[in-house]
Amino acid sequence: MDAKHSSIAEQSIPAQLLAWYDVAARDLPWRSRPGQAADPYRVWLSEVMLQQTTVATVRPRFTAWVDRWPSVAALAAADEADVMAAWAGLGYYARARNLVKAARAVVADHGGAFPDTEAGLRALPGLGAYTAAAVAAIAFGERAVVVDANVERVVARLFAIETPLPAARPAIRAAADTITPDARAGDFAQAMMDLGATICTSRRPRCLLCPIRADCRAHAAGIEERLPAKAAKRAKPQRYGTIFWLERGACVLLVRRLDKGLLGGMRALPTGPWVEAPPGLAGAPVAGRWRLLDDRVAHGFTHFDLELALATGVAQAGDEPAGEGSEWWPIADLPRAGLPTLFAKAATAITTATPSTGDRE
């Protein structure tokens, strides 16, 4: 850390920020009030849900989740298919599978109590460096350097770190380490998160309301809106596929996707391969007459964009698709299937474009 960074770290940033947090902390369903002990289960669950997902989206989903599985023991005993269905729409579905694995590890290996150190938490399935640090600090008061996207933005501006992301992350974490206090580490982490979410926002930061404005080098230089700098994004490749809607009576065929890979373990409509050119009817679940609709469904994944054609068909006598995860699901009850967003969008497009056979009978 160079001299200019050290001079910032010597200021009373933690005290100023904690004083602000004591009166301005957000009221969130997974959070305890400043200075109060937090439930490790709720902290862990919220941190996993909030990865790549907004607070507005997570708030009602979190409440519904803890109503259904109020403890780590309850989650450990849950049917994984029910958990995956409850996760539908939150994305990054490996998180849901890892929630179950970690809950079962806590119950089986730790007597139902979460490890109370960052290292112990890091050893649980699916807990990366950030989540382990957040739970250690917020639930157990351990001094841990907690850097999410909001904290990253605050620190980059506070220390005027102009190196573009992601290359700047080691410097940002090192700078965050210099201002992380030994006492009230969890409140400090949440204060930094709240500051980034409500004041030090990515666009039009409200610097006049910031409790640590006087120590912010980016604000002093008038460059706060430029930071954190980001490297130019590479264009994502485009892939194509086909979703198959196969009806039998008032039901539609659903399949269980393989555990490994995108949307693993989720109920879904059958699809063919996702490839660089439209595959037509390749990979159809049964042979027969298929009708391609004019509509398409588009969806963006982290590493590629996907465009899917929609094909509909009616099962004939003897049509029984192979595969352990195949099931005929009542169309009227489709919202309860817990389809991922991509397939829920496709189902809506198909049912809007064409009535089901059950409606026609």
GIJO-V345947 format. One line per field, one symbol per residue. ss: DSSP state (H for helix, E for strand, - for the rest). psi: psi as a letter, one per 30 degrees, with the letter a starting at -180 (. if undefined). A space follows every 50 residues. Layout:
BEGIN
ss=???
psi=???
END
This chain:
BEGIN
ss=--HHHHHHH---HHHHHHHHHHHH---------------HHHHHHHHHH- ----HHHHHHHHHHHHHH---HHHHH---HHHHHHHH------HHHHHHH HHHHHHHHHH-------HHHHH------HHHHHHHHHHHH--------HH HHHHHHHH------E---HHHHHHHHHHH-----HHHHHHHHHHHHHH-- ------HHH---HHH-HHHHH--HHH---E------EEEEEEEEEEEE-- EEEEEE----------EE-EE---E---------------EEEEEEEEEE ---EEEEEEEEEEE------------EEEEHHHHHHH---HHHHHHHHHH HHH---HHHH-
psi=kleeeeeefflheeeeeeeeeffgkkjkfgkllkflkljeeeeeeeeeef jgkleeeeeeeeeeefeeifleeeeeflkeeeeeeffkffliffeeefee eeeeeeeefgggkkkgleeeeffkkfjaeeeeeeeeeeffgkjkjjjaee eeeeeeeeghjfkkkfffeeeeeeeeefgklekheeeeeeeeeeeeffeh lekikieffkfgefgjeeeefggeffkkkklkkkkklkllakkkjjkjbg lkklljlkekakhkfkklkklaljaflkgbgkgkfllakkkklfllkkkk leflkkkklkkklkklkfjjklkfgkkjkkefgefffhkleefeeeeeee fefklleeef.
END
